[in-house]
Amino acid sequence: MHVGNARYLKESDLPETIPVFPLSGALLLPEGHLPLNIFEPRYLAMFDAAIASHRLIGMVQPALQALEAGTEGGALSPIGCIGRITSFSETGDGRYVVSLTGVCRFRLLEEIGEKTPYRVFKQAPFIADLSGEDGEEDIDRANLLRIFRNFLESNQLEADWDSVERAGNRVLVNSLSMMSPFGPAEKQALLEAPDLKSRADALIAIMEIVLAQGGAEGGVILQ
């Protein structure tokens, strides 16, 4: 996996511990690009530290039960995605505008009680994500694009179809998963799919459920 100016090929290329940025509804996947607007002091400190070292941040959603309870600093979802800071700019009013590029998924292990304003965890990376050998050739691309087009039309959404049609299957599936306006549960399911084909199948299934319910007013929460 080549991300920015770095290559990640094996577990030792990644740190044993990583700062995590809990953000509900945010989905980062390998090779995907996630823009962020950073303004809270604790996360400004996190990004300052990452920029000064390995430039890696763990994106993770709060656990669904923590979201429902509104618990600050509560349980996190067990799986997230490591992102490399591939660009950032200072706004002049105390914020960072950052772009993360997905490296690989990871499993949260124990939390490290470091004296930082942000949370740090030991992590176990999904090494298979670094190889790119994820069954890209098994994707039913035509069906995926057909369902996605119907989904957009039903919800009065638009997409850059030139870019969509130029994308390879891996980038296509991961990018569509990230840009689709699903709720936290659906996004976590897409993140945790065991391989690319499973993620594509899950993406199709979620969109088909929404279409069968007549659009975004069904059980899937759109943001």
Secondary structure, DSSP 8 states (H G I E B T S, - for coil): -EETTEE--SGGGS-SEEEEEE-TT----BT-EEEEEE-SHHHHHHHHHHHTTT-EEEEE-B-HHHHHHT-TT--B-SEEEEEEEEEEEE-SSS-EEEEEEEEEEEEEEEEE--SSSSEEEEEEE-THHHH--S-GGG--HHHHHHHHHHHHHHTT----HHHHHHS-HHHHHHHHHHHS---HHHHHHHHH-SSHHHHHHHHHHHHHHHHHTTSTTSSS---
